[in-house]
């Protein structure tokens, strides 16, 4: 593999010498055992480029970085989803599409429409929870139920 002196961009982040995109910093981990031997390279921090499938590790504090291939199991870090607080959600009109789905106002994923069904007895008591149709989002575990005799839906705790 080649040795590089990594350059920094205007935001003081290292950039990939091959594609020019910012590198992702990954802190060193615990010593790993690979094929019965201690792998000390896992202890060193590295800079990863997921687009090129390579990572860079500094050589003995010299400012020069050795290029290595990323393992096939390495994947880019997932960006945290921004979920809107339930208190910030006003009542809204939700329209289902041909697949009985709608975009979730909290997380932006697709919600499923659950058809209303007959009253069921649960532990000897009538369960009125699923009598009217409602939307359910599997991604953020949200329920949106209709407001009485209107076309508006509001977030609900199950």
N, C-alpha and C positions, 0 to 999 in steps of 0.2 A: 504494500500500500504506500501511498505518497505522503509526504510531510508538508504541511502548510503553515503559514503564519496568518492566522485569521484576522480579518479586517472588521472594524466596527462601523455601524451605520450612524445616522444622526441622533438616534435615541440611545446610543451607547450599548447596543446589543451586537453580538457577533453575527455575521452574515455568512451564508454558505458560499464558498469560493466557486462552486459549480453552477448553482442556479440563482444566487444573489438574494435569496429569501432569508429572513431571520432564523437563527438556529434556536432550538428549544434546549434550555439548560436542564440537566438531570443530575441531581446530587448523587454522590457515591453511596453504595449500599454495603451491606455486610459481606464478608468474605464468602464466596461460593465454592462448593466442591464440584469440579468438572472432571469427569473420567478419573475419579479417585485422587485428584490433586487439588490443592488450594489455588483458586483463581483470584489473584490479587488485583487484577485489572478492574474488577467490579467495585472496588473501594474508591477508585478515582472518579471525580465528576466528569461528565461528558456533555458535549453539545450535539444534539441530534437534528438531522434534516430528514423529515419523513417523505418529502417529495423525491429526494435523490436516493433514499434508502441507505444512508450512511451516517456515521457518527464520528466525532473527533475527540481525542483525549490528549491532554498536554504531556509532552515528554520531559520529565524531570524538572519541571518549573522553568523551562527554557523559553517559553513563549511560542514554541513551535508545536503543532498538533499533528498527531498521527491519524490517518483516515482508516476507518474500519467499516465493514458492511453491517448494517443492522440485522439482528436475527429476524427470521420470518414472523415470529410471534409478537414483535414490537408493533405497537399501534399508536397513533397520535393521541394525546390526552383529550378527553372529552370536555367540551365546554359546558359549564354549568348552565342548565336551563334557567331562564328567568321566569319565575312563576309569580303572577300578580296576587297580591294579598286579597283575601276574600272580602275584607272591609272596603276595598277599593272598587268592587264590582257592582255597578248599578243594575237594576233590572233591565233586561235586554230582550230583543226579539231574536230568536234563533231559528233558522230555516234549515231543514234537513235536505240533503241532496238525493239523487236517485239511489244511492247505496245506503240510505238511512244514516248518514253521517253529517257532522257539522264541525267546524273548527272551534276548538276549545278557547274561550276567552281568557283563561288563566295561563295556559302553557303553549298554545298554538298548535298542538297535536290534534288529530282527528278524534272526535267523540262519536260514540255509538248511540243511536236512538233505541230506547227500550220501550216496546209497546206496553200499554196498560193492560192489566189482566184482572180477572175476577178476584173478589175478596177471598183471602185464604185464612184458615184458622191456624194460629201458631200458639202452641201451649194453651189451647182452649180459648184463645182470645182472637178477635178478628184483626188481621194485619192489613191496614189500609195503605201501607207505604207504597205499593206498586200498582195501585188502582188506576192512576193516570200515567200516561206516557211521559218519559223524561229522558234526558241525555246523561250518559256516563262516560267519563274520560278515564281510560286505563292508565294513562301516563302520569297524571297528577292526582288520581283518585278523587276527582270532583264529580258531584252530581248537580245537575241543573233541573229544577222542577218548575212546572208552570204555576204562575200566580193565578188564583181562583178566577175562572171564566174570563181570562184575558189571553192575549197572544204573547205575553211577556214571560220570560224565564228568569229565575233567580238561583244563585248558588245555594246549595243545601248540604247539611251534614247528613249524609246517607239517607 
